[in-house]
Every structure is written in C-alpha cells, then in structure tokens.
Amino acid sequence: MGEKDIEYGSTKENGQWRIKTNEELRTKYKSQDIVTVIKIQRLEWLGHVSRMNETRSVKKIFEGKLEGRGGKG
C-alpha cells in the first residue's frame, strides 16, 4: 500500500505529515459531523422516553418523580 492509497487519517504534504481536519473528512466522505449525529440521537431518545409508560424507571427519572428516601451521604 503506497502513500496515495491511504484514504483517511494522516496525509503527507510537502514532505510533512499532518492530520486531516474534520472539514476535509466531511467533504471527502460526505458524512455528518459527529456532534450533529449525537444531538439527533439524543433528541430521538428524548422522544422515545416521552412516549414511555409512566411506570417505567427511565420515565420517572426523566420527569424527576422519584419515590422514597435517598441514602446518607
């Protein structure tokens, strides 16, 4: 595998190695920014939790309706 075969990661320019920027990788692979992907997934999870049954632990935690006492400390 030669230098020209490397698709991502480091690249060699003018005899110097450098790391490709996020923008270069997005342009090359036409993919979304990872931060955007994570935000979308979090919103999808929020929708999922909001449709859950009121008795589910995750729903109770999300709404802050915990029952009982907390432990010491």
Helices and strands as residue ranges (DSSP letters): G 3-5, E 10-13, E 16-19, H 22-29, H 34-50, H 57-63
